[in-house]
Amino acid sequence: MSLRKLLSIAAVGSALAVAAPALSAGAAPSGGCPNPAARPVLSLTVTPTTIKSAHAISESGRFNQNTGSSCGIKNASVKLQRRALVNNKPSGSWTTWKTVTTGSQGYFSASRIVFNNEQERAIFYKAGSFPTTVSAVTTENVRIWITKAVTTPAGCKIRLTGKTTPVQKGRHVFIQSRGPQGKFQGWSTIGQTTTHSDGTYSTSAVAKCGQSYNLSVFIYHSAVNASGRSATTFGITPHH
């Protein structure tokens, strides 16, 4: 066999040995800038980063080619993930709570309700010409949500009732007083009570008739939640 023919056969064999990249069922990620070479950046913003339990946070970001560029990557599948925090330390593995697809400029967003302290991140797994890319990690501080209702029964009494979310069983709740609006000089603890098995609490005490009180209730942090404080009720005036 001639050398020319052998070289021809070798060239064909080499071409067949190069496998075509697998295509996903959906549209492949695309966009970015032709120059410089793709070094994608995945950003994530969580708002707010401190919130009461059982309330919603918003997560938004962008999959972009290169830091500071305006070259968004569209049609990219981005997974939004969470990881629990116990005593302010990561616990367990990352779990995906939602998968989003970037828009024409590379942007994405989603929202959900949170209950405990956790970390948030976004991750894009390698597809097309773009490598696996991970956002920075954000810590979400989730406060115990403690409510307070005030009544002033006869006999110069003040009665406080409320509940905690997540349920806080057998926890101390502190009744605290402050100065009037515009004259805050710190909190003073004037009493305490203990939550019931269902996370509710109730307490009453005799106060000075005709005096005005500005009261809030406070509960210290747990292993999985930040401390919580109710709204302040101003001008509580007990009566005979």
Secondary structure by P-SEA (a helix, b strand, c coil): ccaaaaaaaaaaaaaaacccccccccccccccccccccbbbbbbbbccccccccbbbbbbbbbccccccccccccbbbbbbbbbbccccccccccccbbbbbcccccccccccccccccccccccccccccccccbbbbbbbccbbbbbbbbcccbbbbbbbcccccccbbbbbbbbbcccccccbbbbcccccccccccccccccccccbbbbbbbbbbbccccccccccccccccccc
